[in-house]
Amino acid sequence: MTVPLRDSAPAELGDVERELDAVVIGAGFAGLYMLHRLRGSGLATAVLEAGDGVGGTWYWNRYPGARCDSESYYYSYSFSEQLQQDWVWTERYPEQPEILRYLNHVADRFDLRRDIRFGRRVVEAAFDERANRWRLRTDAGERWSARFLVTAVGCLSSANIPRIPGLDSFGGDWYHTGRWPGDGVDLTGKRVGVVGTGSTGIQAIPVIAEQAAHLTVFQRTANYSIPARNAPLEPEFQRTVKADYPTIRRAQRESTNGHPFPISPTSALQVPEQRRQQVYEAAWAVGGLRFRAAFQDLLTSKAANDTASDFIRSKISEIVRDPDTAATLMPLDHPFATKRPPIDTHYFETYNRDNVRLVDVRRTPIEEVTPRGVRTSEAEFELDTLVFATGFDALTGPLLNIDIMGTDGTRLREKWAAGPRTYLGLQVAGFPNLFTITGPGSPSVLTNMPTAIEQHVDWIATCIDHMRARGLVRIEAGEHAEQTWGEHVNEAAHRTLLPLAESSWYLGANVPGKPRVFMPYAGGLANYADRCAEVAGNGYEGFSFAAG
């Protein structure tokens, strides 16, 4: 039995299958825009969202200090001129509540909620080869059917909770930053432990230190971080941005990382040391991700990168008063920006507080969680609250959390057992009519995400329009195209220094047992978009179609 999408369809009827043209999984930046585009093309579409509201990563990540690391005026949609003229951002780097307000505004402005079903976690998706349709099941037993399945599950949505012995015995409360309670956590007067000093930990630690009676930070890998220099946006700046949006958006699309600021054409090795230091000091004063654009070869020349890495280590030494703590905070095992480059507000300064202690768990590993706290090889630390800022099973985890079955009964987790394989990060051979927004093999996490998302959504929507205009009901990436693209992704990564960060989640190194494969495409957003356009212009080269 099939029924059209409607609110009155009873969730408890497992024999009722809701039949649509397209189903989108996820209601964050990607899912909202995908729904808007598909619905604009006349497709009956539903978004299935596990949470109780829109927002995606900004719905789930409500931890103290949660904030975007791209600047607000371009961490936003460009598809609607009126939207970008009407919305007013308040800060250079918006906090989670402001981004969530923005996405709720978008959902309401474009009347998207009527086709979003909240509290629906998709657990199974199987391709019906005879019908050329995807059949889905949610954790509540609801069944859905669609010609096209689009995953908008996000790259960083599958929380990585470390398997530390004894965690179940802990007598206090513990949380993962990616699943922070919506009503917040009162840490006032508590003895708090934070495990992890990546981008999330670097944001959360200064805020938690201000609330807690005492904070113990358990660091595995020291990280480079640049001060954000966050500040309110002045009205004159807002007016200038709004008047210049066409130029700003064009610069984003033509850039390497989806940011509107240029990368210097100068090599760090082509200027005298005094001048180089002046450039770095000026970039440090401006703050944010613009620092890595100070010279053109910071991610392609180890010698050039060493100059930036040395500069940041010198800043850590200047800021942190205790020499031993400063030495522990200095990254030595990877070049600057080869892991996700954090930006911060008084992160290193936090270690000058009397109520903060840093524990190097490479030197003294965590052995277990006890009822009273955390025990390392050297000591036990008594805690009331434990916070895991340990990141995510990135890029593949959100997709593999769904039991996705393609042709001939092949499961995605089986195909990706040795690492992800895709064509353009958009499709997987053997999984027809499945589109993966910002999937592995696309620029995704190496870019300003809304820019990459819009490029993918527009490509997918145009492809589906192409199919429907020609009576085509099936599209599938070819094995050869997938293999060739995978080789190119690997080559692009190794033309940079990115693979040198052996502990990076770009490689899956933060998840025990995960294959070590460099997952995003490092060849640049503009080059990637040109390749996608070329594929489409050549009749969707590398894909095969079937008519109904």
FENTA-V339936 format. One record per residue. N is the residue number from 1. RES is the residue in one letter. PSI is psi in degrees with one decimal (none if undefined). NEAR is the number of other ideal C-beta (glycine too) atoms within 8 Angstrom. D_FIRST is the distance of its C-alpha to the first C-alpha in Angstrom with 2 decimals. Layout:
{{N/RES/PSI/NEAR/D_FIRST} {N/RES/PSI/NEAR/D_FIRST}}
//
This chain:
{{1/M/130.8/5/0.00} {2/T/146.8/7/3.81} {3/V/152.2/9/6.84} {4/P/166.3/7/10.47} {5/L/127.4/8/12.99} {6/R/150.7/6/14.66} {7/D/-27.7/3/16.77} {8/S/-8.5/4/15.39} {9/A/120.9/10/12.02} {10/P/126.2/6/12.96} {11/A/-26.2/7/13.94} {12/E/-6.7/6/14.03} {13/L/95.8/7/10.42} {14/G/-18.1/7/9.99} {15/D/-1.4/6/6.58} {16/V/123.6/12/5.43} {17/E/121.7/11/6.02} {18/R/122.6/14/8.47} {19/E/124.1/9/9.39} {20/L/174.1/15/13.15} {21/D/-38.8/9/16.30} {22/A/144.5/15/17.96} {23/V/133.4/15/17.97} {24/V/131.9/15/21.47} {25/I/113.7/14/22.46} {26/G/137.3/15/25.44} {27/A/43.1/17/27.05} {28/G/-154.3/15/30.67} {29/F/-45.7/11/32.87} {30/A/-47.3/15/30.68} {31/G/-38.8/15/27.25} {32/L/-46.5/16/28.55} {33/Y/-36.2/13/30.22} {34/M/-42.6/16/27.37} {35/L/-45.4/15/25.05} {36/H/-45.9/11/27.88} {37/R/-46.2/12/28.37} {38/L/-41.1/15/24.79} {39/R/-35.2/10/24.16} {40/G/-23.2/7/27.53} {41/S/3.3/10/26.41} {42/G/13.3/4/23.52} {43/L/134.6/11/20.67} {44/A/114.1/8/17.75} {45/T/143.0/13/18.57} {46/A/146.3/15/18.17} {47/V/128.5/18/20.74} {48/L/121.2/15/20.00} {49/E/128.0/15/23.32} {50/A/-32.1/7/24.47} {51/G/178.2/11/27.29} {52/D/10.0/4/27.52} {53/G/171.6/10/29.02} {54/V/168.4/16/29.67} {55/G/-26.1/14/32.50} {56/G/-125.4/16/31.49} {57/T/-28.5/10/34.75} {58/W/-8.1/11/36.48} {59/Y/-41.2/12/34.11} {60/W/-35.0/12/34.78} {61/N/88.9/12/38.41} {62/R/19.4/9/40.41} {63/Y/160.0/14/43.35} {64/P/129.1/8/46.91} {65/G/2.7/11/48.13} {66/A/125.5/13/44.77} {67/R/151.1/11/45.58} {68/C/148.6/9/44.78} {69/D/2.0/10/47.24} {70/S/152.3/11/46.79} {71/E/143.6/9/48.53} {72/S/-39.7/15/46.52} {73/Y/-20.0/10/47.38} {74/Y/-3.1/14/45.65} {75/Y/70.6/12/43.03} {76/S/166.9/11/40.84} {77/Y/146.8/11/38.71} {78/S/-4.6/11/40.60} {79/F/-21.1/7/37.91} {80/S/113.2/8/38.95} {81/E/-39.2/6/42.67} {82/Q/-37.3/6/42.44} {83/L/-48.1/11/40.71} {84/Q/-20.4/12/43.44} {85/Q/-34.0/8/46.11} {86/D/-37.9/6/44.85} {87/W/136.1/9/44.05} {88/V/115.0/5/47.17} {89/W/147.7/11/47.38} {90/T/-24.8/8/49.99} {91/E/160.2/12/50.95} {92/R/-45.8/11/51.56} {93/Y/105.3/14/49.08} {94/P/144.7/12/46.48} {95/E/163.9/9/45.47} {96/Q/-46.4/10/41.91} {97/P/-35.3/6/41.66} {98/E/-40.7/12/42.74} {99/I/-39.8/13/40.26} {100/L/-38.6/12/37.46} {101/R/-40.5/8/38.71} {102/Y/-47.6/11/38.64} {103/L/-33.9/15/35.02} {104/N/-39.0/11/34.02} {105/H/-44.3/9/36.07} {106/V/-44.9/13/34.26} {107/A/-39.8/13/30.82} {108/D/-42.1/9/32.11} {109/R/-38.2/7/34.20} {110/F/14.9/9/31.38} {111/D/48.5/6/28.76} {112/L/-25.1/14/26.60} {113/R/-29.1/8/25.44} {114/R/-17.2/5/22.80} {115/D/18.1/10/20.73} {116/I/132.9/13/21.71} {117/R/111.2/8/19.95} {118/F/160.2/9/22.74} {119/G/23.8/9/22.84} {120/R/103.8/12/20.06} {121/R/115.7/8/21.60} {122/V/125.8/12/19.71} {123/V/-22.0/8/20.57} {124/E/143.1/10/18.73} {125/A/119.6/14/17.97} {126/A/136.3/9/17.51} {127/F/124.9/14/17.85} {128/D/105.8/10/15.77} {129/E/-30.8/6/18.70} {130/R/-39.5/4/17.17} {131/A/-10.6/5/14.85} {132/N/50.3/12/17.45} {133/R/151.9/10/15.13} {134/W/136.5/15/15.47} {135/R/125.0/12/12.94} {136/L/153.4/15/14.30} {137/R/137.9/11/14.55} {138/T/171.5/13/16.88} {139/D/-16.5/6/19.44} {140/A/1.1/8/17.69} {141/G/0.2/9/14.58} {142/E/147.6/11/12.41} {143/R/138.0/13/10.33} {144/W/151.2/15/10.89} {145/S/137.9/13/11.00} {146/A/147.6/14/14.09} {147/R/-42.6/10/16.57} {148/F/138.1/12/19.40} {149/L/125.5/13/20.06} {150/V/121.5/15/23.31} {151/T/122.4/15/25.04} {152/A/48.3/15/27.38} {153/V/-3.9/9/28.14} {154/G/155.1/12/31.89} {155/C/-25.3/11/34.68} {156/L/69.2/10/36.09} {157/S/-7.5/14/33.36} {158/S/101.6/10/33.35} {159/A/135.2/9/36.24} {160/N/99.4/11/38.82} {161/I/115.4/7/40.20} {162/P/144.5/7/43.13} {163/R/83.7/6/43.26} {164/I/126.8/8/46.59} {165/P/138.2/7/47.72} {166/G/-0.1/9/48.03} {167/L/-38.4/9/45.71} {168/D/-18.6/4/44.09} {169/S/-8.3/8/47.58} {170/F/130.0/12/48.43} {171/G/-12.5/5/49.65} {172/G/-159.5/9/48.95} {173/D/144.9/7/45.86} {174/W/150.2/10/44.43} {175/Y/152.5/13/42.18} {176/H/137.2/11/40.87} {177/T/-29.1/14/41.56} {178/G/-3.5/13/38.09} {179/R/43.7/7/36.54} {180/W/136.6/14/39.21} {181/P/138.8/7/38.49} {182/G/-28.7/5/37.67} {183/D/10.1/3/40.48} {184/G/175.2/7/42.98} {185/V/126.8/8/45.33} {186/D/110.4/5/48.88} {187/L/9.0/11/51.17} {188/T/126.7/6/54.37} {189/G/7.7/5/57.05} {190/K/155.0/11/54.89} {191/R/110.7/12/55.85} {192/V/139.2/15/53.10} {193/G/133.2/15/52.44} {194/V/125.0/15/50.57} {195/V/114.3/12/49.51} {196/G/133.8/13/49.19} {197/T/41.7/13/51.11} {198/G/-157.3/15/48.83} {199/S/-43.8/9/47.76} {200/T/-49.2/14/46.02} {201/G/-39.2/13/48.88} {202/I/-31.9/13/51.42} {203/Q/-42.5/15/49.76} {204/A/-36.3/16/49.29} {205/I/-47.2/17/52.60} {206/P/-36.4/14/54.96} {207/V/-43.6/10/52.93} {208/I/-38.0/15/52.52} {209/A/-33.0/12/56.25} {210/E/-24.9/6/57.10} {211/Q/-38.5/9/55.09} {212/A/154.7/15/55.79} {213/A/-40.0/6/59.01} {214/H/141.8/9/58.92} {215/L/127.5/13/56.70} {216/T/123.0/14/56.71} {217/V/123.2/13/55.14} {218/F/107.9/13/54.21} {219/Q/125.6/14/54.46} {220/R/-49.3/8/53.56} {221/T/121.3/12/54.01} {222/A/146.3/10/56.29} {223/N/147.1/10/54.94} {224/Y/145.8/10/56.47} {225/S/143.3/12/55.65} {226/I/137.9/14/56.83} {227/P/137.9/9/57.47} {228/A/-33.9/13/54.93} {229/R/45.4/9/57.52} {230/N/148.5/8/54.88} {231/A/159.6/6/56.07} {232/P/150.5/6/54.97} {233/L/124.0/12/54.42} {234/E/147.2/6/57.27} {235/P/-38.3/6/56.59} {236/E/-40.6/6/58.63} {237/F/-42.5/8/56.54} {238/Q/-44.2/12/53.34} {239/R/-39.8/8/54.79} {240/T/-44.5/8/55.87} {241/V/-48.0/10/52.46} {242/K/-34.4/9/50.64} {243/A/-25.0/6/53.16} {244/D/13.1/8/52.84} {245/Y/-39.9/12/49.08} {246/P/-42.1/6/48.90} {247/T/-40.7/7/51.51} {248/I/-47.7/12/49.98} {249/R/-38.0/11/46.50} {250/R/-42.0/8/48.07} {251/A/-38.5/11/50.12} {252/Q/-48.1/14/47.05} {253/R/-24.6/12/45.23} {254/E/6.9/6/48.43} {255/S/174.8/14/49.22} {256/T/-40.0/6/48.76} {257/N/7.2/11/46.92} {258/G/12.3/13/45.47} {259/H/151.6/11/48.36} {260/P/5.5/8/50.57} {261/F/145.2/7/53.88} {262/P/153.2/6/55.77} {263/I/133.9/8/56.76} {264/S/139.9/9/60.52} {265/P/-1.1/4/61.78} {266/T/139.5/8/64.57} {267/S/143.7/10/64.74} {268/A/-19.3/15/65.64} {269/L/-3.4/9/68.33} {270/Q/0.4/5/69.96} {271/V/153.1/10/71.36} {272/P/154.4/5/74.17} {273/E/-40.8/6/73.22} {274/Q/-44.4/6/74.50} {275/R/-40.2/8/72.41} {276/R/-43.2/12/69.33} {277/Q/-37.8/9/69.80} {278/Q/-41.3/8/70.10} {279/V/-45.2/12/66.79} {280/Y/-40.4/13/65.08} {281/E/-42.1/8/66.71} {282/A/-41.0/8/65.54} {283/A/-37.5/11/61.96} {284/W/-37.7/12/62.09} {285/A/-37.2/7/63.28} {286/V/-42.2/9/60.42} {287/G/175.2/11/57.93} {288/G/-167.2/13/54.30} {289/L/-11.3/12/52.78} {290/R/-20.4/10/55.45} {291/F/-41.0/14/57.77} {292/R/-6.3/11/56.24} {293/A/7.8/12/56.94} {294/A/-34.0/12/60.66} {295/F/156.0/13/61.32} {296/Q/-15.4/8/59.41} {297/D/22.9/11/59.70} {298/L/-23.2/14/58.74} {299/L/7.3/10/55.67} {300/T/-14.7/8/57.29} {301/S/120.7/11/60.77} {302/K/-39.4/8/61.46} {303/A/-41.5/7/64.98} {304/A/-43.0/14/63.76} {305/N/-36.4/17/61.14} {306/D/-33.4/9/63.85} {307/T/-38.0/12/65.64} {308/A/-42.3/17/62.64} {309/S/-43.2/12/61.91} {310/D/-39.9/8/65.57} {311/F/-45.3/11/65.63} {312/I/-39.9/13/62.70} {313/R/-35.4/10/64.23} {314/S/-34.9/8/67.45} {315/K/-40.0/10/65.65} {316/I/-43.5/12/64.20} {317/S/-36.4/10/67.74} {318/E/-39.8/5/69.04} {319/I/-45.5/9/66.43} {320/V/121.6/12/66.17} {321/R/-37.0/5/69.47} {322/D/120.0/8/69.32} {323/P/-37.4/6/70.04} {324/D/-42.9/6/68.17} {325/T/-43.5/11/65.02} {326/A/-43.0/14/65.32} {327/A/-39.2/7/65.71} {328/T/-31.4/10/62.56} {329/L/-7.4/12/60.59} {330/M/122.1/10/61.74} {331/P/131.3/12/59.25} {332/L/-11.1/4/60.96} {333/D/-0.3/8/58.24} {334/H/150.1/11/56.50} {335/P/156.0/11/57.53} {336/F/135.6/12/56.69} {337/A/8.5/11/53.21} {338/T/-17.9/14/51.97} {339/K/169.2/13/49.72} {340/R/122.0/9/47.84} {341/P/107.2/12/50.86} {342/P/155.1/14/50.78} {343/I/154.4/12/52.48} {344/D/168.6/13/53.81} {345/T/99.8/9/55.62} {346/H/37.1/7/58.60} {347/Y/-56.7/11/56.99} {348/F/-33.3/12/60.20} {349/E/-27.6/9/62.21} {350/T/-30.2/11/60.14} {351/Y/-1.5/12/61.89} {352/N/-6.6/8/65.16} {353/R/146.4/7/64.01} {354/D/-22.4/3/65.64} {355/N/17.1/8/62.34} {356/V/132.8/13/60.61} {357/R/137.8/7/61.03} {358/L/130.6/10/59.74} {359/V/124.0/11/59.04} {360/D/103.4/8/58.89} {361/V/-0.9/11/56.43} {362/R/-37.5/7/57.40} {363/R/-40.5/4/60.85} {364/T/86.2/9/59.81} {365/P/150.7/7/56.20} {366/I/127.3/11/53.91} {367/E/-36.7/7/53.98} {368/E/160.7/9/51.88} {369/V/132.4/13/50.64} {370/T/170.7/11/52.56} {371/P/-25.3/5/52.12} {372/R/-13.1/7/54.69} {373/G/-136.2/14/53.69} {374/V/131.7/15/53.82} {375/R/124.6/11/56.26} {376/T/-177.2/14/57.47} {377/S/-10.3/5/59.96} {378/E/-33.1/4/62.69} {379/A/165.7/6/61.81} {380/E/134.7/9/59.37} {381/F/116.1/11/58.25} {382/E/131.1/6/57.43} {383/L/150.5/13/54.47} {384/D/-31.6/7/52.55} {385/T/137.6/15/49.65} {386/L/128.2/15/48.34} {387/V/124.3/15/46.54} {388/F/109.0/12/44.91} {389/A/55.4/15/45.24} {390/T/13.4/11/44.19} {391/G/-148.4/13/41.78} {392/F/159.1/12/38.54} {393/D/85.8/12/37.04} {394/A/148.4/15/37.22} {395/L/-55.5/12/35.17} {396/T/-34.2/13/33.37} {397/G/-47.6/13/32.64} {398/P/-32.3/13/29.96} {399/L/-40.0/12/27.99} {400/L/-11.8/11/28.67} {401/N/-14.6/6/27.52} {402/I/136.4/13/23.97} {403/D/92.0/8/23.03} {404/I/122.6/14/22.52} {405/M/124.8/11/21.99} {406/G/-144.0/14/22.81} {407/T/152.9/9/23.52} {408/D/25.7/5/24.79} {409/G/12.3/5/23.62} {410/T/128.3/10/26.30} {411/R/145.6/10/26.07} {412/L/-39.1/14/27.73} {413/R/-28.1/9/29.96} {414/E/-44.3/7/31.23} {415/K/-35.1/11/31.99} {416/W/20.9/11/33.77} {417/A/-32.3/6/35.65} {418/A/8.4/5/38.93} {419/G/157.5/9/38.05} {420/P/142.5/11/35.67} {421/R/125.5/11/35.53} {422/T/168.7/17/34.12} {423/Y/111.1/15/34.97} {424/L/10.3/14/36.39} {425/G/9.3/14/34.48} {426/L/-32.2/14/31.55} {427/Q/162.7/14/29.69} {428/V/128.0/15/29.83} {429/A/133.7/12/30.24} {430/G/0.7/11/27.43} {431/F/73.5/13/24.85} {432/P/150.7/11/23.80} {433/N/14.5/14/22.53} {434/L/121.0/15/23.51} {435/F/136.0/12/26.25} {436/T/100.7/14/28.40} {437/I/129.4/13/30.39} {438/T/44.7/15/33.92} {439/G/171.3/15/33.04} {440/P/140.0/12/35.82} {441/G/3.6/15/38.12} {442/S/166.8/15/38.19} {443/P/-37.0/16/40.93} {444/S/-108.2/15/38.75} {445/V/-8.5/12/40.84} {446/L/4.9/10/44.10} {447/T/173.4/11/43.58} {448/N/113.1/12/43.11} {449/M/-43.4/14/39.35} {450/P/-32.4/13/38.32} {451/T/-45.4/14/40.20} {452/A/-38.8/15/38.48} {453/I/-47.4/13/35.05} {454/E/-39.4/12/35.62} {455/Q/-42.9/12/36.78} {456/H/-46.8/14/33.66} {457/V/-44.5/13/31.23} {458/D/-40.0/9/33.12} {459/W/-45.2/11/33.12} {460/I/-46.4/14/29.38} {461/A/-41.3/13/28.62} {462/T/-38.7/9/31.17} {463/C/-44.8/12/29.79} {464/I/-38.8/13/26.26} {465/D/-42.4/9/27.96} {466/H/-45.0/11/29.93} {467/M/-48.0/11/26.91} {468/R/-34.9/9/25.07} {469/A/-20.3/6/28.37} {470/R/9.1/8/28.70} {471/G/27.0/7/25.24} {472/L/139.4/12/24.93} {473/V/-1.9/9/21.66} {474/R/134.9/9/23.15} {475/I/138.6/12/26.18} {476/E/134.9/12/27.77} {477/A/142.9/14/31.13} {478/G/151.3/11/33.57} {479/E/-42.6/8/35.22} {480/H/-43.3/7/38.69} {481/A/-40.9/13/38.02} {482/E/-45.2/15/36.66} {483/Q/-43.6/9/39.71} {484/T/-41.9/9/42.13} {485/W/-40.0/13/40.73} {486/G/-40.1/11/40.94} {487/E/-38.8/8/44.56} {488/H/-40.2/9/45.26} {489/V/-42.9/13/43.77} {490/N/-42.3/9/46.08} {491/E/-42.6/8/49.03} {492/A/-41.2/11/48.50} {493/A/-42.1/11/48.49} {494/H/-3.2/7/51.67} {495/R/-2.7/8/53.46} {496/T/179.9/11/53.35} {497/L/-2.5/11/54.50} {498/L/-42.3/12/51.00} {499/P/-9.0/10/50.64} {500/L/-18.3/9/53.91} {501/A/87.4/13/52.19} {502/E/-15.9/8/51.24} {503/S/11.6/10/49.80} {504/S/144.3/13/47.48} {505/W/-12.1/13/43.76} {506/Y/-29.8/14/43.64} {507/L/-1.7/12/44.26} {508/G/15.2/15/42.07} {509/A/-14.0/10/45.32} {510/N/-5.3/10/44.40} {511/V/113.9/10/41.73} {512/P/132.6/4/43.23} {513/G/-6.9/3/42.01} {514/K/138.0/9/40.33} {515/P/140.1/7/41.46} {516/R/93.8/7/44.29} {517/V/132.4/9/43.09} {518/F/118.3/11/43.92} {519/M/-41.5/13/40.51} {520/P/165.0/13/41.00} {521/Y/121.2/12/42.58} {522/A/13.5/13/46.22} {523/G/0.2/10/47.20} {524/G/141.4/10/46.81} {525/L/-45.3/16/44.19} {526/A/-45.2/10/45.95} {527/N/-41.5/8/46.36} {528/Y/-46.9/13/42.75} {529/A/-38.2/10/41.50} {530/D/-40.3/8/43.84} {531/R/-41.7/9/42.40} {532/C/-41.9/12/38.81} {533/A/-37.8/8/40.03} {534/E/-43.9/9/41.89} {535/V/-47.5/12/38.85} {536/A/-41.5/11/36.87} {537/G/-23.9/6/39.94} {538/N/30.7/7/40.25} {539/G/32.8/4/36.86} {540/Y/55.7/11/35.11} {541/E/131.6/8/37.49} {542/G/-9.0/13/36.18} {543/F/152.0/13/32.54} {544/S/149.1/6/30.88} {545/F/158.6/10/28.30} {546/A/141.7/8/26.01} {547/A/158.3/7/24.94} {548/G/none/6/21.61}}
//
